[in-house]
Amino acid sequence: MSTRIGSLALRGYLHRLGQVSVDLVLIALAWWLAFVVRFDGDPPARYERLFFVTVGVVVGIKLLTFVAFRLYTRWWRFTGIQELEQILLACLVASGLVTLALTLWRPDGYEAVPRGVFALDFLFTVVLIGGVRFVVRSFMERTSRGPAVGSGLSVIICGAGNAANSLLRDMRANAALAYTPVALIDDDPRKKGLRVGGVKVLGTRADLPRILRETRAREVIIAMPSAPGAVRRDIVEQCRAANVRVTTLPGLPELMNGEVSVQRLREVQVEDVLGRTPLEIDMARVARYLNGRRVLVTGAGGSIGSELCRQVAAVGPSSLVIVDHAENNLFEIDLELRDRGHAPVPVVADCRDAELMEQVFSAHRPEIVFHAAAYKHVPMMEINPIQAIANNALATATLADLAVRRGVERFCLISTDKAVEPKTVMGGTKALAERVVEMHGHDAGTRFAAVRFGNVLGSSGSVLPIFRRQIAAGGPVTVTHPDMTRYFMTIPEAVQLVIEATGIADGGDVFVLDMGEPVRIMDLAHNMIRLSGMEPGRDIQVAVTGVRPGEKLHEELFNLDEEVKPTRYGGILRATRPALDPVALSDRIASLRRAVVTGDPVHASDALWATLRAGREPVASGEPQDVQAIDEGDAG
């Protein structure tokens, strides 16, 4: 083993020595070319002598500068834009030092180096030093393409942009992956005939069936992270008709913390074909307010809470306190974050415990709080109203009071579209939580915000796992109405927008995420069946069971008395409504606490609706109705 390590070390040393030797020659050549060009190809004899006197100084200064810029710690075969930027900066600094040195020091009996020589030398150095690296990279790519067509898995890549280029580089740098790209397709007809990474663009998406026949490709890879679901769905359907496997790179939200590589390829999921165009969000910019700050997340083990933890941890808070009363969920996200190199502070606590949360805030002094803890299952909360009120509404009031008293800078409540015109206990409790945020918007010192959105894909209890279980069982897949629609958003994208909205909160804001176009649940069921390799109506039946009492065919995102205003971010809207009476609402919340203590669910429910009416005209009326939950998650 030690012999092998020594051999590898020697190989690395010789490799770096070779790089330095090549650069030494190129630096000297650039210096000579600068003299030649400056004097139109015929430098006078005295300047030829000046070249030989100064070339050693130039080479020495530039090599030392290149070493300082760590140009010899990189393999030339992987040279890219980042390396070119480093080369430009190193050459600029090196040329500046050479100019300074030869201006301050002039060899006895020799003339000064002409200023034009310095400028030309910089240009030639950049071209030669950078050029040789790209030549080596191009040569290595051509000689390490991996297996020939037929010996590896022949693939067509959909997309001819940056993602496809990165994917091709990864395939060729790792021959063991055994991928052989045989063609590219791109919806931009101007790219037809061009080559990306040595692979030709043979046509557009409309040409895919023909290209599949001609190339006999065995797999199609979708390398378009920003492509809308309709485009992905079309590719999947064409490949399914040709009996060709399809894989995809993740969408933009999933790629936020990772690079494009073959290892990121996965099967196409229903989330990829829903039709929503992912938003491009510069998280490094919008989440700057979290960097170096003390952040606390409640409900950290739930679907939304855990993704909040991942994205907040990625932007570098000084501390991240993760709170949940479910120890198993908390353990899982804590372990995941530690595996990624973060150091969260896990706290097992129930947000309903005011005394315990006081201790948590006192010990960790959070500056920013994301409150994601909530009970979300509508039917379950309908028969357990006291628990819903205590956890969703009163715990929010407790934390909001704590945030004000402890000087928290920003407080964000994760809300839901079920708080709009609420007629269920769960919706009513979240509506009250929103009003608590609005009430505290008048307090100085803490910026409160509530972020409201609809159904999130992949959360526990959502429609997707229900459909998957029904498909796995052989059907039928049950849909309540053929025209029913719902808004859908992936968890990573929703959380990105939550973080973005929290950063622009002024006080007591209610933000609503732009959920895109609604999706027919019937189409969703059909897509999931087809992605499972079966045909709706033939292999798996779809049964229409009828609308449940009170269930809406189409979702609402805004209350009747709300005015919708845009924000500076495209995916976020601000909902404003008449100011509430904070004194009346505070009194009602105190009465609601007393009603909960009685343990009488009817009395507690009545008190909830009375509290919602405090300070304004009632927004909703009627008895709570049994509504099927689509956006479900873990309690925290």
Secondary structure, 3 states (H helix, E strand, C coil): CHHHHHHHHHHHHHHHHHHHHHHHHHHHHHHHHHHHHHCCCCCCHHHHHHHHHHHHHHHHHHHHHHHHCCHHHCCHHHCCHHHHHHHHHHHHHHHHHHHHHHHHCCCCCCCCCCHHHHHHHHHHHHHHHHHHHHHHHHHHHHHCCCCCECCEEEEEEECCCHHHHHHHHHHHHCHHHCEEEEEEECCCHHHCCCEECCEEEEECHHHHHHHHHHHCCCEEEECCCCCCHHHHHHHHHHHHHCCCEEEECCCHHHHCCCCCCHHHCEECCHHHHCCCCCCCCCHHHHCHHHCCCEEEEECCCCHHHHHHHHHHHHCCCCEEEEEECCHHHHHHHHHHHHHCCCCCEEEECCCCCHHHHHHHHHHHCCCEEEECCCCCCHHHHHCCHHHHHHHHHHHHHHHHHHHHHCCCCEEEEECCHHHCCCCCHHHHHHHHHHHHHHHHCCCCCCEEEEEECCEEECCCCCHHHHHHHHHHCCCCEEECCCCCEECEEEHHHHHHHHHHHHHCCCCCEEEEECCCCCEEHHHHHHHHHHHCCCCECCCECEEECCCCCCCCCCCCCCCCCCEEEECCCCCEEEEECCCCCHHHHHHHHHHHHHHHHHCCHHHHHHHHHHHHHCCCCCCCCCCCCCCCCCCCCCCC
